Amino acid sequence: MPPSIHHIRSVAGAYLARHSDEHGSFSLLFAALVSPNDPTSLNTFPAHVPCSAIVKLALLP
């Protein structure tokens, strides 16, 4: 089961509390978490797709 949006947000928030200078690096993650599409949903893909490609596609507007 993938982590929930709440869990991702709280872990990222805890990290940024210690490393506030990296907040800009997390802007795409936070944008994905508020998008209408659930980035934590378990989608199936018809062929072998590398994880990095799925992450990049998930972050596209």
N, C-alpha and C positions, 0 to 999 in steps of 0.2 A: 504494500500500500504506500503510495507516495506521501510525502509530508504535506500537511495542509498549508493553505495560504497564510493562516495565522501563525503557524510554526515558522515558516520561512521568514515572515516579517519580523517575528520576535528574535530569531537568531541573527538576522541581519542588523536589527536595531541594537542588540547587545554588542555585536562586533563593532558597529559604528560608534557606540558609546566609548569604546576604548581607542578607536582609530578615526576620529572625526574628520581628519584630513582626507579620507578616502570616500567621503559621501558622494562625490560626483561619479565615482566608479560604479555606484549602485543605482544610478538613475534609471537605466534600462530595466533592471530587475524590478524596481518599485513601480515603474510604468506598466510592466507586464502583470504585476499583481493586482492592479486596479482595472485592467482591461476587461471587456465583456466576456472574452474567452478565458476559461479556467486553465491557467498554465500547468496545473497539477493533475489535470484529467488524464486518464489512461487511454490514450488513443492507440489504435493499432494501425500499422502501416503495411501496405501490400507487398513490400520488398525490403531487403536489407538496407537500412539507412543508418549511417553513423550518428551517434548521439550528438555530436557537435553540430551536425546539419539540422537536427530537430530543434536544438536550442536556438540556433540562428533563425530558423523559420518561426519559432514561437515568439521571438522578439521583434519580428517585422510588424509594422503598423497595418 
